[in-house]
Amino acid sequence: MLLRFFAIVFFSLWFPATWAADEEQPVSSDYIGYVELKPFIANFGGPGKIRFLKCEVTVQVGSEAASYAINHHMANVRNDLVFLFSAQTEADLETVEAQKVLAKKGLQLIQKLLVEEEGEGIVTDLFFTSFVIQ
């Protein structure tokens, strides 16, 4: 009788644990993170009147490892973006559509850099959170 009691207690404690282990699903990788870059201030345009661009850039990443990689290569990322912004003309920055094209160029630039350094382009999007030209 005592043996039957211990067997019932043992199995009643053991079965829910095995059922719970079977029900656990792997967590999907729907991670979306954002890395804010310090504000950029750059001269742009050609000869003549000096023009300034001040913008804040945020990049979207799909994993924490990508966030760490962006921070690790931040100096290269910022350098390449400053050269990209400095190479623009006034016509390249005046309209919203032109700014969207610039954002795509910046995204491609960062992805190319990360493919060279990390083996994959781990940035999924680039946003201007502030954009002022003067």
C-alpha positions as CSV (number, residue, x, y, z in Angstrom):
1,M,0.0,0.0,0.0
2,L,2.8,2.4,0.9
3,L,4.6,1.5,-2.3
4,R,1.5,2.3,-4.4
5,F,1.1,5.6,-2.6
6,F,4.8,6.6,-3.4
7,A,4.4,5.4,-7.0
8,I,1.3,7.6,-7.5
9,V,3.0,10.6,-6.0
10,F,6.1,10.1,-8.0
11,F,4.2,9.8,-11.3
12,S,1.9,12.7,-10.6
13,L,4.9,14.9,-10.1
14,W,6.9,13.6,-13.0
15,F,4.2,13.6,-15.8
16,P,3.3,17.3,-15.7
17,A,7.0,18.2,-16.0
18,T,7.4,16.0,-19.1
19,W,4.2,17.4,-20.7
20,A,5.5,21.0,-20.1
21,A,8.8,20.2,-21.7
22,D,7.0,18.8,-24.8
23,E,4.8,21.9,-25.1
24,E,7.7,24.4,-25.1
25,Q,8.2,25.9,-28.5
26,P,11.5,27.5,-29.6
27,V,11.2,31.3,-29.4
28,S,10.9,32.9,-32.8
29,S,13.5,35.3,-33.9
30,D,11.2,38.4,-34.4
31,Y,13.8,40.6,-32.7
32,I,13.9,44.2,-34.0
33,G,16.3,46.6,-32.4
34,Y,17.4,50.1,-33.1
35,V,20.8,51.6,-32.8
36,E,20.9,55.4,-32.7
37,L,24.0,57.1,-34.1
38,K,25.3,60.3,-32.7
39,P,24.2,63.4,-34.7
40,F,26.0,64.1,-38.0
41,I,27.1,67.6,-39.0
42,A,28.6,67.8,-42.5
43,N,29.3,70.4,-45.2
44,F,27.8,69.5,-48.5
45,G,27.5,71.0,-52.0
46,G,30.1,72.2,-54.4
47,P,32.1,75.4,-54.6
48,G,30.3,78.6,-53.6
49,K,28.1,79.1,-50.6
50,I,28.9,76.8,-47.7
51,R,26.0,74.5,-46.9
52,F,25.5,72.4,-43.7
53,L,23.6,69.2,-43.1
54,K,22.7,68.1,-39.6
55,C,20.9,64.8,-39.2
56,E,20.3,62.0,-36.8
57,V,20.4,58.5,-38.0
58,T,18.9,55.3,-36.5
59,V,19.6,51.9,-38.0
60,Q,17.3,48.9,-37.6
61,V,18.9,45.5,-36.8
62,G,17.4,42.0,-36.6
63,S,19.4,40.6,-33.6
64,E,21.4,41.6,-30.6
65,A,24.5,40.3,-32.3
66,A,23.9,42.8,-35.1
67,S,23.5,45.6,-32.5
68,Y,26.8,44.7,-31.0
69,A,28.4,44.5,-34.5
70,I,27.2,48.0,-35.3
71,N,28.6,49.4,-32.1
72,H,31.9,47.6,-32.7
73,H,32.3,49.1,-36.1
74,M,30.8,52.5,-35.2
75,A,33.9,54.4,-36.3
76,N,33.8,52.9,-39.8
77,V,30.1,53.4,-40.1
78,R,30.2,57.1,-39.1
79,N,33.2,57.8,-41.3
80,D,31.5,56.3,-44.4
81,L,28.3,58.1,-43.7
82,V,30.1,61.5,-43.2
83,F,31.7,61.0,-46.6
84,L,28.4,60.1,-48.2
85,F,26.6,63.1,-46.7
86,S,29.5,65.4,-47.8
87,A,29.4,64.2,-51.4
88,Q,25.7,65.3,-51.8
89,T,24.6,68.3,-53.8
90,E,21.7,70.6,-52.8
91,A,19.4,68.9,-55.3
92,D,20.2,65.5,-53.6
93,L,18.8,66.8,-50.3
94,E,15.9,69.2,-51.1
95,T,12.9,66.8,-51.4
96,V,11.6,64.0,-49.2
97,E,12.1,61.6,-52.1
98,A,15.7,62.6,-52.4
99,Q,16.2,62.1,-48.7
100,K,14.7,58.6,-49.0
101,V,17.2,57.8,-51.8
102,L,20.0,59.1,-49.5
103,A,18.7,56.8,-46.8
104,K,18.8,53.8,-49.2
105,K,22.4,54.7,-50.2
106,G,23.4,54.9,-46.5
107,L,21.8,51.6,-45.8
108,Q,23.6,50.0,-48.7
109,L,26.9,51.6,-47.6
110,I,26.5,50.2,-44.1
111,Q,25.5,46.8,-45.3
112,K,28.5,46.7,-47.7
113,L,30.8,47.6,-44.8
114,L,29.3,44.9,-42.5
115,V,29.6,42.3,-45.2
116,E,33.3,43.1,-45.5
117,E,33.8,43.1,-41.7
118,E,31.3,40.5,-40.4
119,G,30.4,38.4,-43.4
120,E,26.8,39.5,-43.6
121,G,24.8,42.7,-44.0
122,I,23.0,42.7,-40.7
123,V,21.3,46.1,-40.9
124,T,17.7,45.9,-42.2
125,D,16.8,49.6,-42.5
126,L,18.1,53.2,-42.0
127,F,16.0,56.1,-40.7
128,F,16.6,59.8,-40.5
129,T,15.1,60.9,-37.2
130,S,16.1,64.5,-37.8
131,F,17.2,66.1,-41.0
132,V,18.1,69.8,-41.3
133,I,19.9,71.5,-44.2
134,Q,21.1,75.1,-44.1
